[in-house]
Amino acid sequence: MLTLFAVTTGKIYKMLVISEVLPGAILKQEVITGKTSTVGRPFSGDDHWISWNQADPSKPGSERVNMPRERWLRTEVGDPVDLLFLEEDGTPFLRNGIFASSGNFAFDFLLLVLEILGIRYCLRFYRNKELWETVEGSDDAHEYFAVSDKKLIIMSFATMGLYTLYWFYKNWKKINDLNSRKILPFWRSLLSYLISYSFFSYFSKISPQKKASFSPLLLAFLYFFFSSSARLPDPFWMISAFSFLAILPVNKMIRGMHIKNGTEAAIDSILTGWNYVFIALFTVGFLASFLNFS
């Protein structure tokens, strides 16, 4: 958590320098010698690149930058362009460009607030260990939420991973109902990518088998990896869509508990009308991006 906080704080500081709110940026002017767009290319995003010094704008390097679409359309080869560089970094940034845009500022400030809340939340756990010790397990299958693998996978893709947070919330709420001390199911679900180890450890202890078929530490690492990959550049952020892989073993265990106790009816395997709405929205959005209809 502290590492993420440091990364986000460092990025916001860099954005403030690039936006010239803080000193430290070096201004240079170059002449555009090339431009290209990735629109219409599968899994490449909608990026619009310009380059200078005869560099190839389609290849990564220190002599190209990404430009907002409207501005890119108005720009021609031979036009001058203002670039900003940090004193300790040779990476170019477009003046008034995407990196320091208001949207990026809003996203990173929101992320910073969530990380501060996460640090406060983790400190609360550290200072009050009883909060974990009072969470007692129950091997009654009806207490826990499980879905079919098919529905979990489909809805995870259709909601870009948000369904996994819903799955965490439903089970944290069941665990909360079993304990006299409130354990904040909503916040635990929202911060699941940071504290999922406690969740997986809980279910490993109530496993019907003597030894759970999964490692809580491994699942926590996988979930953190997939969730954090959402911040990677195109197209690698798509890795985050596979975060459901980390919860499949626990979901399978809960389903097994239902089957053993004769409560198979409690397993959610039916796609509802709202589920189909999400699936349709995802399909349209994906096709629009893929075929460049957006």
C-alpha positions as a LaTeX table, in Angstrom:
\begin{tabular}{lrrr}
\hline
Residue & $x$ (\AA) & $y$ (\AA) & $z$ (\AA) \\
\hline
Met1 & 0.00 & 0.00 & 0.00 \\
Leu2 & 2.80 & 2.39 & 0.91 \\
Thr3 & 4.52 & 1.52 & $-2.39$ \\
Leu4 & 1.37 & 2.34 & $-4.37$ \\
Phe5 & 1.01 & 5.57 & $-2.41$ \\
Ala6 & 4.60 & 6.53 & $-3.22$ \\
Val7 & 4.10 & 5.72 & $-6.93$ \\
Thr8 & 0.87 & 7.73 & $-7.18$ \\
Thr9 & 2.34 & 10.67 & $-5.25$ \\
Gly10 & 5.38 & 10.67 & $-7.51$ \\
Lys11 & 3.18 & 10.63 & $-10.61$ \\
Ile12 & 1.03 & 13.52 & $-9.37$ \\
Tyr13 & 4.18 & 15.54 & $-8.62$ \\
Lys14 & 5.44 & 14.85 & $-12.14$ \\
Met15 & 2.06 & 15.88 & $-13.59$ \\
Leu16 & 2.21 & 19.17 & $-11.65$ \\
Val17 & 5.68 & 19.85 & $-13.06$ \\
Ile18 & 4.64 & 18.96 & $-16.62$ \\
Ser19 & 1.56 & 21.18 & $-16.32$ \\
Glu20 & 3.97 & 23.95 & $-15.19$ \\
Val21 & 2.22 & 24.44 & $-11.86$ \\
Leu22 & 5.53 & 23.54 & $-10.19$ \\
Pro23 & 8.99 & 24.47 & $-11.51$ \\
Gly24 & 11.38 & 21.91 & $-12.96$ \\
Ala25 & 10.25 & 21.38 & $-16.57$ \\
Ile26 & 12.52 & 22.16 & $-19.51$ \\
Leu27 & 10.73 & 23.54 & $-22.58$ \\
Lys28 & 11.96 & 22.62 & $-26.06$ \\
Gln29 & 10.48 & 23.18 & $-29.49$ \\
Glu30 & 10.74 & 20.60 & $-32.26$ \\
Val31 & 9.41 & 20.29 & $-35.80$ \\
Ile32 & 7.00 & 17.44 & $-36.51$ \\
Thr33 & 8.41 & 15.02 & $-39.09$ \\
Gly34 & 5.88 & 12.19 & $-38.81$ \\
Lys35 & 2.44 & 11.26 & $-37.48$ \\
Thr36 & 0.44 & 8.06 & $-37.21$ \\
Ser37 & $-2.64$ & 6.66 & $-35.50$ \\
Thr38 & $-3.43$ & 3.26 & $-34.02$ \\
Val39 & $-7.18$ & 3.65 & $-34.58$ \\
Gly40 & $-8.57$ & 0.53 & $-36.20$ \\
Arg41 & $-5.69$ & $-1.68$ & $-35.17$ \\
Pro42 & $-6.85$ & $-4.60$ & $-33.00$ \\
Phe43 & $-5.96$ & $-4.27$ & $-29.29$ \\
Ser44 & $-3.89$ & $-1.12$ & $-29.90$ \\
Gly45 & $-6.14$ & 1.52 & $-28.38$ \\
Asp46 & $-6.94$ & 4.87 & $-29.98$ \\
Asp47 & $-3.56$ & 6.59 & $-29.82$ \\
His48 & $-2.40$ & 9.41 & $-32.06$ \\
Trp49 & 1.37 & 9.82 & $-32.28$ \\
Ile50 & 3.66 & 12.52 & $-33.63$ \\
Ser51 & 7.46 & 12.35 & $-33.97$ \\
Trp52 & 10.40 & 14.61 & $-34.76$ \\
Asn53 & 14.00 & 14.26 & $-35.98$ \\
Gln54 & 12.77 & 11.84 & $-38.68$ \\
Ala55 & 11.88 & 9.23 & $-36.03$ \\
Asp56 & 9.27 & 6.59 & $-36.90$ \\
Pro57 & 6.08 & 7.58 & $-34.98$ \\
Ser58 & 4.83 & 3.99 & $-34.99$ \\
Lys59 & 7.81 & 2.71 & $-32.98$ \\
Pro60 & 8.40 & 3.34 & $-29.25$ \\
Gly61 & 11.17 & 5.78 & $-28.50$ \\
Ser62 & 12.17 & 9.10 & $-26.96$ \\
Glu63 & 11.30 & 11.12 & $-30.06$ \\
Arg64 & 7.55 & 10.66 & $-30.21$ \\
Val65 & 4.55 & 11.62 & $-28.03$ \\
Asn66 & 0.87 & 10.77 & $-27.92$ \\
Met67 & $-1.44$ & 13.66 & $-28.82$ \\
Pro68 & $-5.19$ & 14.18 & $-28.21$ \\
Arg69 & $-7.19$ & 13.24 & $-31.29$ \\
Glu70 & $-8.68$ & 16.68 & $-32.03$ \\
Arg71 & $-5.30$ & 18.32 & $-31.76$ \\
Trp72 & $-3.66$ & 15.58 & $-33.84$ \\
Leu73 & $-6.16$ & 16.10 & $-36.66$ \\
Arg74 & $-5.28$ & 19.82 & $-36.80$ \\
Thr75 & $-1.54$ & 19.14 & $-36.78$ \\
Glu76 & 0.49 & 18.69 & $-39.95$ \\
Val77 & 4.03 & 17.49 & $-40.66$ \\
Gly78 & 6.27 & 20.55 & $-40.53$ \\
Asp79 & 4.36 & 22.24 & $-37.70$ \\
Pro80 & 6.31 & 23.22 & $-34.56$ \\
Val81 & 5.44 & 21.50 & $-31.30$ \\
Asp82 & 6.26 & 22.46 & $-27.70$ \\
Leu83 & 7.69 & 19.65 & $-25.59$ \\
Leu84 & 8.49 & 19.48 & $-21.89$ \\
Phe85 & 11.21 & 17.42 & $-20.23$ \\
Leu86 & 11.94 & 16.82 & $-16.58$ \\
Glu87 & 15.43 & 17.74 & $-15.46$ \\
Glu88 & 16.25 & 14.18 & $-14.39$ \\
Asp89 & 14.32 & 12.41 & $-17.15$ \\
Gly90 & 14.70 & 12.38 & $-20.93$ \\
Thr91 & 11.09 & 11.32 & $-21.55$ \\
Pro92 & 9.23 & 13.90 & $-23.68$ \\
Phe93 & 5.82 & 15.24 & $-22.68$ \\
Leu94 & 3.50 & 17.26 & $-24.87$ \\
Arg95 & 2.76 & 20.71 & $-23.52$ \\
Asn96 & $-0.93$ & 20.77 & $-22.52$ \\
Gly97 & $-1.04$ & 17.10 & $-23.51$ \\
Ile98 & $-2.67$ & 13.90 & $-22.30$ \\
Phe99 & $-0.32$ & 13.08 & $-19.42$ \\
Ala100 & $-1.25$ & 16.16 & $-17.37$ \\
Ser101 & $-4.87$ & 16.38 & $-18.53$ \\
Ser102 & $-7.66$ & 17.17 & $-16.09$ \\
Gly103 & $-9.03$ & 13.64 & $-16.47$ \\
Asn104 & $-5.72$ & 12.09 & $-15.43$ \\
Phe105 & $-5.45$ & 14.50 & $-12.50$ \\
Ala106 & $-8.95$ & 13.57 & $-11.31$ \\
Phe107 & $-8.25$ & 9.83 & $-11.63$ \\
Asp108 & $-4.93$ & 9.95 & $-9.79$ \\
Phe109 & $-6.22$ & 12.20 & $-7.02$ \\
Leu110 & $-9.13$ & 9.80 & $-6.50$ \\
Leu111 & $-6.66$ & 6.91 & $-6.46$ \\
Leu112 & $-4.53$ & 8.79 & $-3.93$ \\
Val113 & $-7.55$ & 9.30 & $-1.65$ \\
Leu114 & $-8.38$ & 5.58 & $-1.83$ \\
Glu115 & $-4.77$ & 4.69 & $-1.02$ \\
Ile116 & $-4.79$ & 7.03 & 1.98 \\
Leu117 & $-8.00$ & 5.38 & 3.17 \\
Gly118 & $-6.36$ & 2.01 & 2.57 \\
Ile119 & $-3.32$ & 2.97 & 4.66 \\
Arg120 & $-5.60$ & 4.18 & 7.43 \\
Tyr121 & $-7.60$ & 0.96 & 7.17 \\
Cys122 & $-4.47$ & $-1.21$ & 7.32 \\
Leu123 & $-3.17$ & 0.75 & 10.33 \\
Arg124 & $-6.47$ & 0.12 & 12.02 \\
Phe125 & $-6.02$ & $-3.61$ & 11.50 \\
Tyr126 & $-2.45$ & $-3.45$ & 12.75 \\
Arg127 & $-3.43$ & $-1.64$ & 15.93 \\
Asn128 & $-6.52$ & $-3.75$ & 16.56 \\
Lys129 & $-5.63$ & $-7.37$ & 15.86 \\
Glu130 & $-8.82$ & $-8.51$ & 17.58 \\
Leu131 & $-10.68$ & $-7.37$ & 14.51 \\
Trp132 & $-9.31$ & $-10.40$ & 12.70 \\
Glu133 & $-9.36$ & $-12.78$ & 15.65 \\
Thr134 & $-13.11$ & $-12.33$ & 16.20 \\
Val135 & $-13.94$ & $-13.37$ & 12.65 \\
Glu136 & $-15.01$ & $-16.93$ & 13.27 \\
Gly137 & $-15.59$ & $-19.44$ & 10.52 \\
Ser138 & $-18.67$ & $-21.42$ & 9.69 \\
Asp139 & $-18.73$ & $-24.44$ & 7.41 \\
Asp140 & $-22.46$ & $-24.07$ & 6.70 \\
Ala141 & $-22.57$ & $-23.75$ & 2.93 \\
His142 & $-25.74$ & $-21.67$ & 2.90 \\
Glu143 & $-23.84$ & $-18.87$ & 4.62 \\
Tyr144 & $-21.68$ & $-18.18$ & 1.56 \\
Phe145 & $-22.18$ & $-16.92$ & $-1.96$ \\
Ala146 & $-21.17$ & $-19.05$ & $-4.93$ \\
Val147 & $-21.82$ & $-18.90$ & $-8.65$ \\
Ser148 & $-21.15$ & $-21.25$ & $-11.51$ \\
Asp149 & $-17.75$ & $-20.90$ & $-13.17$ \\
Lys150 & $-19.51$ & $-20.01$ & $-16.42$ \\
Lys151 & $-21.39$ & $-17.10$ & $-14.89$ \\
Leu152 & $-18.35$ & $-15.88$ & $-12.94$ \\
Ile153 & $-16.21$ & $-15.78$ & $-16.07$ \\
Ile154 & $-18.87$ & $-14.20$ & $-18.30$ \\
Met155 & $-19.83$ & $-11.50$ & $-15.79$ \\
Ser156 & $-16.22$ & $-10.73$ & $-14.90$ \\
Phe157 & $-15.49$ & $-9.98$ & $-18.55$ \\
Ala158 & $-18.81$ & $-8.17$ & $-19.07$ \\
Thr159 & $-18.16$ & $-5.82$ & $-16.14$ \\
Met160 & $-14.38$ & $-5.48$ & $-16.66$ \\
Gly161 & $-13.70$ & $-7.11$ & $-13.29$ \\
Leu162 & $-16.35$ & $-5.31$ & $-11.22$ \\
Tyr163 & $-18.27$ & $-8.55$ & $-10.73$ \\
Thr164 & $-15.36$ & $-9.95$ & $-8.73$ \\
Leu165 & $-15.79$ & $-7.04$ & $-6.27$ \\
Tyr166 & $-19.49$ & $-7.94$ & $-6.03$ \\
Trp167 & $-18.52$ & $-11.55$ & $-5.33$ \\
Phe168 & $-16.14$ & $-10.43$ & $-2.57$ \\
Tyr169 & $-18.81$ & $-8.16$ & $-1.10$ \\
Lys170 & $-21.46$ & $-10.87$ & $-0.98$ \\
Asn171 & $-19.15$ & $-13.23$ & 0.90 \\
Trp172 & $-17.72$ & $-10.56$ & 3.22 \\
Lys173 & $-21.32$ & $-9.63$ & 4.08 \\
Lys174 & $-22.05$ & $-13.27$ & 4.95 \\
Ile175 & $-18.94$ & $-13.37$ & 7.13 \\
Asn176 & $-20.00$ & $-10.08$ & 8.74 \\
Asp177 & $-23.41$ & $-11.56$ & 9.59 \\
Leu178 & $-21.69$ & $-14.38$ & 11.48 \\
Asn179 & $-19.79$ & $-12.02$ & 13.77 \\
Ser180 & $-20.85$ & $-9.58$ & 16.44 \\
Arg181 & $-18.09$ & $-7.14$ & 15.48 \\
Lys182 & $-18.65$ & $-5.20$ & 12.28 \\
Ile183 & $-15.97$ & $-5.89$ & 9.66 \\
Leu184 & $-16.98$ & $-3.33$ & 7.01 \\
Pro185 & $-17.81$ & $-5.61$ & 4.05 \\
Phe186 & $-18.01$ & $-2.74$ & 1.54 \\
Trp187 & $-14.56$ & $-1.35$ & 2.30 \\
Arg188 & $-13.01$ & $-4.78$ & 2.49 \\
Ser189 & $-14.40$ & $-5.54$ & $-0.95$ \\
Leu190 & $-13.28$ & $-2.22$ & $-2.42$ \\
Leu191 & $-9.76$ & $-2.77$ & $-1.07$ \\
Ser192 & $-9.76$ & $-6.48$ & $-1.81$ \\
Tyr193 & $-6.72$ & $-6.21$ & $-4.08$ \\
Leu194 & $-4.74$ & $-5.20$ & $-0.97$ \\
Ile195 & $-6.27$ & $-7.33$ & 1.79 \\
Ser196 & $-7.51$ & $-10.39$ & $-0.09$ \\
Tyr197 & $-5.07$ & $-12.63$ & 1.82 \\
Ser198 & $-7.26$ & $-12.47$ & 4.94 \\
Phe199 & $-10.27$ & $-13.48$ & 2.83 \\
Phe200 & $-8.55$ & $-16.46$ & 1.21 \\
Ser201 & $-7.03$ & $-17.46$ & 4.54 \\
Tyr202 & $-10.49$ & $-17.46$ & 6.13 \\
Phe203 & $-11.84$ & $-19.92$ & 3.59 \\
Ser204 & $-8.74$ & $-22.12$ & 3.72 \\
Lys205 & $-9.41$ & $-22.60$ & 7.46 \\
Ile206 & $-13.02$ & $-23.71$ & 6.95 \\
Ser207 & $-12.24$ & $-25.99$ & 4.02 \\
Pro208 & $-14.06$ & $-29.36$ & 4.31 \\
Gln209 & $-10.72$ & $-30.99$ & 3.55 \\
Lys210 & $-7.94$ & $-31.23$ & 6.11 \\
Lys211 & $-5.83$ & $-29.07$ & 3.86 \\
Ala212 & $-7.30$ & $-26.57$ & 1.43 \\
Ser213 & $-6.63$ & $-27.21$ & $-2.24$ \\
Phe214 & $-5.36$ & $-23.64$ & $-2.67$ \\
Ser215 & $-2.70$ & $-21.41$ & $-1.16$ \\
Pro216 & $-4.13$ & $-18.15$ & 0.32 \\
Leu217 & $-0.82$ & $-16.39$ & $-0.25$ \\
Leu218 & $-0.65$ & $-17.44$ & $-3.90$ \\
Leu219 & $-4.25$ & $-16.43$ & $-4.58$ \\
Ala220 & $-3.70$ & $-13.07$ & $-2.87$ \\
Phe221 & $-0.62$ & $-12.46$ & $-5.02$ \\
Leu222 & $-2.48$ & $-13.41$ & $-8.20$ \\
Tyr223 & $-5.40$ & $-11.16$ & $-7.38$ \\
Phe224 & $-3.09$ & $-8.24$ & $-6.59$ \\
Phe225 & $-1.18$ & $-8.84$ & $-9.84$ \\
Phe226 & $-4.29$ & $-8.97$ & $-12.04$ \\
Ser227 & $-5.94$ & $-6.00$ & $-10.31$ \\
Ser228 & $-2.83$ & $-3.83$ & $-10.47$ \\
Ser229 & $-2.32$ & $-4.58$ & $-14.16$ \\
Ala230 & $-5.31$ & $-2.31$ & $-14.90$ \\
Arg231 & $-2.84$ & 0.60 & $-14.84$ \\
Leu232 & $-0.59$ & $-0.87$ & $-17.52$ \\
Pro233 & $-0.48$ & 0.74 & $-20.98$ \\
Asp234 & $-2.34$ & $-0.63$ & $-24.01$ \\
Pro235 & $-2.90$ & $-3.47$ & $-24.58$ \\
Phe236 & $-1.48$ & $-4.95$ & $-21.37$ \\
Trp237 & $-4.19$ & $-3.49$ & $-19.12$ \\
Met238 & $-6.48$ & $-6.21$ & $-20.52$ \\
Ile239 & $-4.67$ & $-8.65$ & $-18.22$ \\
Ser240 & $-6.80$ & $-7.22$ & $-15.39$ \\
Ala241 & $-9.89$ & $-8.84$ & $-16.95$ \\
Phe242 & $-8.56$ & $-12.21$ & $-15.75$ \\
Ser243 & $-8.70$ & $-11.30$ & $-12.03$ \\
Phe244 & $-11.48$ & $-13.89$ & $-11.64$ \\
Leu245 & $-8.82$ & $-16.63$ & $-11.94$ \\
Ala246 & $-7.71$ & $-15.86$ & $-8.38$ \\
Ile247 & $-11.16$ & $-16.50$ & $-6.88$ \\
Leu248 & $-12.11$ & $-19.57$ & $-8.91$ \\
Pro249 & $-10.63$ & $-22.05$ & $-6.35$ \\
Val250 & $-12.55$ & $-20.52$ & $-3.43$ \\
Asn251 & $-15.74$ & $-20.29$ & $-5.48$ \\
Lys252 & $-15.31$ & $-23.96$ & $-6.40$ \\
Met253 & $-14.82$ & $-24.88$ & $-2.73$ \\
Ile254 & $-18.02$ & $-23.06$ & $-1.71$ \\
Arg255 & $-19.94$ & $-24.80$ & $-4.49$ \\
Gly256 & $-18.62$ & $-28.12$ & $-3.20$ \\
Met257 & $-19.87$ & $-27.24$ & 0.29 \\
His258 & $-23.33$ & $-26.53$ & $-1.15$ \\
Ile259 & $-23.36$ & $-29.83$ & $-3.04$ \\
Lys260 & $-22.22$ & $-31.75$ & 0.05 \\
Asn261 & $-24.96$ & $-30.17$ & 2.18 \\
Gly262 & $-27.64$ & $-30.63$ & $-0.46$ \\
Thr263 & $-28.11$ & $-26.90$ & $-1.04$ \\
Glu264 & $-27.22$ & $-26.81$ & $-4.74$ \\
Ala265 & $-30.18$ & $-24.48$ & $-5.32$ \\
Ala266 & $-28.24$ & $-21.72$ & $-3.56$ \\
Ile267 & $-25.57$ & $-21.75$ & $-6.31$ \\
Asp268 & $-26.21$ & $-18.79$ & $-8.61$ \\
Ser269 & $-25.86$ & $-20.09$ & $-12.15$ \\
Ile270 & $-28.62$ & $-18.21$ & $-13.99$ \\
Leu271 & $-27.91$ & $-15.10$ & $-16.04$ \\
Thr272 & $-30.56$ & $-12.51$ & $-15.16$ \\
Gly273 & $-31.94$ & $-9.71$ & $-17.29$ \\
Trp274 & $-29.46$ & $-7.23$ & $-15.76$ \\
Asn275 & $-26.65$ & $-9.66$ & $-16.47$ \\
Tyr276 & $-27.59$ & $-9.67$ & $-20.13$ \\
Val277 & $-27.67$ & $-5.87$ & $-20.14$ \\
Phe278 & $-24.05$ & $-5.78$ & $-18.97$ \\
Ile279 & $-23.08$ & $-8.44$ & $-21.49$ \\
Ala280 & $-24.73$ & $-6.47$ & $-24.31$ \\
Leu281 & $-23.03$ & $-3.21$ & $-23.27$ \\
Phe282 & $-19.65$ & $-4.92$ & $-23.11$ \\
Thr283 & $-20.15$ & $-6.57$ & $-26.49$ \\
Val284 & $-21.17$ & $-3.31$ & $-28.18$ \\
Gly285 & $-18.31$ & $-1.40$ & $-26.55$ \\
Phe286 & $-15.76$ & $-4.03$ & $-27.51$ \\
Leu287 & $-16.96$ & $-4.25$ & $-31.10$ \\
Ala288 & $-17.06$ & $-0.46$ & $-31.40$ \\
Ser289 & $-13.47$ & $-0.24$ & $-30.23$ \\
Phe290 & $-12.35$ & $-3.17$ & $-32.34$ \\
Leu291 & $-14.02$ & $-2.00$ & $-35.54$ \\
Asn292 & $-13.37$ & 1.71 & $-34.87$ \\
Phe293 & $-17.03$ & 2.67 & $-34.78$ \\
Ser294 & $-16.54$ & 4.83 & $-31.69$ \\
\hline
\end{tabular}
